[in-house]
Amino acid sequence: MPHPFSPIFGLLLLTPGLAAADTPLTEQEAVQLGLQQPEVVARWDAHTDIAEGQLESAGRWANPEIEYSRETLELPSGDSEENTWSIRQRFNLAGVPGLTRKAARHQVRASDLRNDQARREWAAGIRQQFYQALAARREADLIADWHRRLTELTRAIEQRVAAGDASRYDHTRLRQELALLEGERLNTRAKADSARERLAQRVGDVERPLTGRLLPPLHTPADASAVTQSPLLRALSAETESAEVRAEAAQRQRWPELTLGVGRKEVVEPGFQAEGNVISIGIEIPLFDRRSGQARTQRGRAQQQRAELAFARTELRTRLRALQRDLAAEQASALALRESINAPTESLSDIAESSYAAGELSIAELIDAHRSELNTRRALIQRELEARTTFIQLTLLTGETP
């Protein structure tokens, strides 16, 4: 026999899941979900492993060489045998391995900063897609609400036509406008579904409704020096330092390396046996390869890296000022539209409907008033989205946290 309270317990168990599914998805939650995707994390981990692997192998000493030789001679007095054991090691007295390790450490720091920049760019892309989906859904809801409103108005005029208080022309004209709005309703709904699907591709297949404020907060204009905190510029600085150290190491590689060997030698002849130590010193003669080409290449790369750093610094400062101007203009434009819509008086469409009912406006003027207010509300959504997009790009450029 089933427990009398089992349905209640079942509902209690389902309630948390239903509540979680109905909880709106915020921008920060979407970013967290996107950054936790396995393939995204694997990509950044791979970049880190490559840089750390290069650091681990940079500036290592050459492996020692162990040699054993055995020589046998047939002499009139008998066989002679010589056995030699030796170990040789190459030494770089110019400090090239230390410079190579130093350059690799700069490269690891640059790789970490590049990873940081990649995460910020990925998060910025998620934020843009989040607000694009949010704006598309709000525009679709706006068109749907306006379609319902125009449908009610069409029915009301149809009743007036049946009562002889309105002309069939007004009714036909309004039905055509309703048909046009129906197409816009279907189009905006399809665009909203596509925008949500693109967002789900980055953050996972979630069905929670989106919540957030399209218009970004007022942003205090930052000084041009703020770009120095950008992870991209800091990564370029670290790469420039690495290139300069590599150039110095390449210059020192023109100095010859020293090879030192130590070992033991044993000589056995008929009636005679002796053994002793073996010491050998070898030095490279830079006769054919003086490594001048490699040194010149590294100097050129360092010079190129310094030029790219200077160019990037100038470009980022110019872009910073442009984004600040764009954001200020877009915020002012959006606020002006919002103020015109949220005026304390009646809306334009309400005034037009009252004037049409009183016979003061024609059906064309009524439709024009509706279309004008609808377009203004749609323009507000687009202006707010443009301001949000610029705000995201601005914080990405300066390395700020939105």
MOFEN-V157837 format. One record per pair of residues at least 24 apart in sequence whose C-alpha atoms are under 7 Angstrom apart, sorted by the first residue. I is the first residue (numbers start at 1). J is the second residue. D is the distance in Angstrom with one decimal. If there is no record, write none. Layout:
((I & J & D) (I & J & D))
This chain:
((21 & 208 & 5.7) (22 & 208 & 5.9) (23 & 208 & 6.4) (24 & 208 & 5.6) (24 & 209 & 4.8) (24 & 210 & 5.3) (24 & 211 & 5.7) (25 & 208 & 5.9) (25 & 209 & 5.9) (25 & 210 & 4.8) (25 & 211 & 6.0) (26 & 210 & 6.3) (26 & 211 & 5.5) (26 & 212 & 6.3) (27 & 127 & 6.5) (27 & 130 & 6.7) (27 & 212 & 6.9) (30 & 203 & 6.1) (31 & 123 & 5.7) (31 & 126 & 6.1) (31 & 127 & 6.9) (33 & 203 & 5.1) (34 & 202 & 5.5) (34 & 203 & 4.1) (44 & 115 & 6.2) (48 & 111 & 6.8) (48 & 112 & 7.0) (51 & 108 & 5.3) (51 & 111 & 6.5) (52 & 108 & 6.4) (54 & 104 & 6.8) (55 & 101 & 6.6) (55 & 104 & 5.1) (55 & 105 & 6.4) (58 & 100 & 5.9) (58 & 101 & 5.3) (58 & 104 & 6.5) (59 & 97 & 3.8) (59 & 98 & 6.0) (59 & 100 & 5.0) (59 & 101 & 5.1) (60 & 97 & 6.3) (62 & 90 & 6.2) (64 & 88 & 5.7) (64 & 89 & 4.7) (65 & 89 & 6.5) (77 & 270 & 6.8) (78 & 270 & 5.9) (79 & 269 & 6.5) (79 & 270 & 6.9) (80 & 268 & 5.8) (80 & 269 & 4.6) (81 & 267 & 5.9) (81 & 268 & 5.1) (81 & 269 & 6.5) (82 & 266 & 5.6) (82 & 267 & 4.5) (82 & 268 & 6.3) (83 & 265 & 5.7) (83 & 266 & 5.1) (83 & 267 & 6.6) (84 & 264 & 5.7) (84 & 265 & 4.3) (84 & 266 & 6.3) (85 & 263 & 5.2) (85 & 264 & 5.2) (85 & 265 & 6.4) (86 & 261 & 6.5) (86 & 262 & 5.4) (86 & 263 & 3.7) (86 & 264 & 6.3) (87 & 261 & 5.4) (87 & 262 & 5.6) (87 & 263 & 6.1) (88 & 259 & 6.6) (88 & 260 & 5.5) (88 & 261 & 4.0) (88 & 262 & 6.6) (89 & 259 & 5.6) (89 & 260 & 5.4) (89 & 261 & 6.3) (90 & 257 & 6.8) (90 & 258 & 5.7) (90 & 259 & 4.2) (90 & 260 & 6.4) (91 & 257 & 5.9) (91 & 258 & 5.1) (91 & 259 & 6.0) (92 & 257 & 5.0) (92 & 258 & 6.5) (93 & 257 & 6.7) (94 & 252 & 5.9) (94 & 255 & 6.7) (96 & 249 & 5.1) (96 & 252 & 6.4) (96 & 253 & 6.6) (99 & 245 & 6.3) (99 & 249 & 5.8) (100 & 246 & 6.4) (100 & 249 & 6.6) (103 & 242 & 4.4) (103 & 245 & 5.5) (103 & 246 & 6.1) (104 & 242 & 6.9) (106 & 238 & 5.5) (106 & 239 & 6.6) (106 & 241 & 6.7) (106 & 242 & 5.2) (107 & 238 & 6.6) (107 & 239 & 6.0) (107 & 242 & 6.0) (109 & 238 & 6.6) (110 & 235 & 4.4) (110 & 238 & 5.2) (110 & 239 & 5.9) (113 & 231 & 5.5) (113 & 232 & 6.9) (113 & 234 & 7.0) (113 & 235 & 5.2) (114 & 231 & 6.9) (114 & 232 & 6.5) (114 & 235 & 6.0) (116 & 231 & 6.7) (117 & 231 & 5.5) (117 & 232 & 6.0) (120 & 396 & 6.6) (124 & 392 & 6.3) (126 & 199 & 7.0) (126 & 202 & 6.9) (128 & 389 & 6.2) (129 & 199 & 5.6) (130 & 199 & 6.2) (131 & 214 & 6.7) (131 & 385 & 6.9) (132 & 195 & 6.6) (133 & 192 & 6.1) (133 & 195 & 4.7) (133 & 196 & 5.2) (134 & 210 & 6.2) (135 & 381 & 6.3) (135 & 385 & 6.7) (136 & 188 & 6.9) (136 & 191 & 6.6) (136 & 192 & 4.7) (137 & 192 & 5.1) (139 & 188 & 6.8) (139 & 378 & 6.4) (140 & 185 & 6.4) (140 & 188 & 4.9) (140 & 189 & 5.2) (140 & 192 & 6.8) (143 & 185 & 5.5) (144 & 185 & 5.9) (147 & 178 & 7.0) (147 & 181 & 6.3) (147 & 182 & 6.8) (150 & 178 & 6.6) (151 & 178 & 7.0) (170 & 363 & 5.7) (214 & 384 & 5.5) (214 & 385 & 5.9) (214 & 388 & 6.2) (215 & 384 & 4.7) (215 & 385 & 6.8) (215 & 387 & 6.4) (215 & 388 & 5.8) (216 & 387 & 6.7) (216 & 388 & 5.3) (216 & 391 & 6.8) (221 & 324 & 6.4) (224 & 317 & 5.5) (226 & 398 & 5.9) (227 & 316 & 6.6) (227 & 317 & 6.5) (227 & 397 & 6.8) (227 & 398 & 5.0) (229 & 398 & 6.2) (229 & 399 & 6.1) (230 & 397 & 6.1) (230 & 398 & 4.9) (230 & 399 & 4.6) (231 & 399 & 6.4) (233 & 313 & 6.9) (236 & 309 & 5.9) (237 & 309 & 6.6) (240 & 302 & 6.5) (240 & 305 & 5.3) (240 & 306 & 5.9) (243 & 301 & 6.6) (243 & 302 & 4.8) (244 & 302 & 5.2) (246 & 298 & 6.6) (247 & 295 & 6.3) (247 & 298 & 4.6) (247 & 299 & 5.1) (247 & 302 & 6.7) (250 & 294 & 6.5) (250 & 295 & 4.7) (250 & 298 & 6.7) (251 & 295 & 5.1) (253 & 291 & 7.0) (254 & 290 & 5.7) (254 & 291 & 5.6) (254 & 292 & 7.0) (256 & 283 & 6.6) (256 & 284 & 5.2) (256 & 285 & 6.7) (256 & 286 & 6.8) (257 & 283 & 6.0) (257 & 284 & 5.8) (258 & 282 & 5.8) (258 & 283 & 4.7) (258 & 284 & 6.8) (259 & 283 & 6.1) (320 & 394 & 6.8) (323 & 390 & 6.5) (323 & 394 & 6.2) (327 & 387 & 5.6) (327 & 390 & 5.9) (327 & 391 & 6.5) (330 & 383 & 6.3) (330 & 386 & 6.9) (330 & 387 & 5.2) (331 & 387 & 5.9) (334 & 380 & 5.8) (334 & 383 & 5.4) (334 & 384 & 5.8) (337 & 380 & 6.0) (338 & 380 & 6.7) (348 & 373 & 6.5) (349 & 373 & 6.7))
